[in-house]
């Protein structure tokens, strides 16, 4: 009788020796999967936002500093850039682009350098790029005539 209880206990322990590690592996797999999915979502989100803001920077910069030589396509691109910055930009970028667009609406012209500075600074930080020079606050436009 004593032998049967010990034998049954050993059988139960043998089963738990298999079940417990299997449960631990399964829980570890679930946690790892959950972490990877969330990391992938964050990474994809950052890639999308960065891509849109780089395009917004390019469109805004391309249309800036051209005096009165802005085509309708350039105007549309600048409007898209303003919209993208409103959608994807930081609070500071949003405020700067709002000020720029308000000035454009009131006066028919405006200075996009404040928006471009913020975009450049934040994009370089996001992409882990070093500051490009001592006067990195300076925005210049090189235009061929």
N, C-alpha and C positions, 0 to 999 in steps of 0.2 A: 504494500500500500504506500509506504514512504517512497519507494522507488518510482511509482507512477506519478506522484505529485512532483517530484524532482524532474522526471522526464517531461512532464507537461510544461513545467516552468521553463526548462531548457528549450523546448519547442517554441514557446511564446517569445523567449529572449532571442532565439535565432531569427524569428520572423521580424522582430523589432530592429534587429541589427541590419536588416535589409530595408525596412520601411522608413526608418528615421533618416538615413543618409539620402534615400530617394526623395523624401519630402524636402530635405534641406537643399538638395540640388535643384529641385523644381522651383522652390521659393527663390533661390539665387538666380535662376534663369529668368523668372518673372521680373524680379527687381532689375536685373541687367537689361532686359528688354524694355522696361518702362523708362529707365534712365536713357537708353539709346534713342528711343522714340522722341522723348522730350528734348534731348540734345540736338537731334536731327531737325526738329521743328524750329528750335531757336536759331540754329545755323542757317537754315533755309530762309527764315524771316530776316536775319541780318543780311544775307546775300541779296535778297530782293530789295530791301530798303537801301542798302549801299548802292546797288545798281541804279535805282531810280534817282537817288541824290547825285550820283556822278553825272548822269544824263542831264539832270536839272542844272547842275553847275555849268556843264558845257554849253547848254542852250542859253543860259543867262549870260555867261561870259561872252559867247559868240555875238550876241545882240548888243552888248554893252560897248561904250566908247566909240560908236560909229557916227556920231553927230546926227545928221539927218539921212544917212544912207542905210536905213533899215527897210528891208523888203517886207511884204505881207507875210511871207513864210517865216521870217525871223521873228516877227511880232507874234505869230501863232506859237512858235516854239517857246518864246519867252512866257507866253500865257500858260503853256503846258508846264513849264518849269515852275512857275508860281503855284500852280495847282498841285504839282507833285511835292513841293516843299511844304505846302499846307497839309498835305496828307501824310507825308512820311517824316517831315523835319521835326527837330526838337522844339521845345517851347521858345527858345531864343531865336531859332531860325524862323519859326512861324511869325514871331513878333517883328523881326527884321524884314521879312518879305511883305508883311502887312503894311509896314511903314513905307516900304519901297512902292508897293502897288497904290497906296493912298496918294503918295506924291505924284506918281505917274498919272493917276486919274485927275488930280487937281491941276497939275502944271503941264501935262503932256510930255514931260521928260522927268527922269529921275536918276539917282546914283545907286547902282546895285552893288557897290563895293562892300558895304556892310554885310549884305547877304552872302556875297561871295567869300568874304573873309571867314564868316562863321562856317559856311559849308566846307571850305578848304580845311580849316582847322579841325573840325569834327570828323571829316572823312579821313584826313591823315592820321588822326588819333585812332579811329576805328580800324584802319588798315595797318596800324602800328608802324607808321613811317615817321622818320625823324623830321624835326623842323628843317625847312629848306635853307634858311639863312637868318642872319640877325634881324633883318627887316621883313620877317615873314608876315607882318601885318599889311605890307604894301601889296596892292593889287595893281598890276599893269596890264595893258592890252597892247599887243603887237599887231598892227594892221598894215598890210601892204597896200600901197596906193597906186 
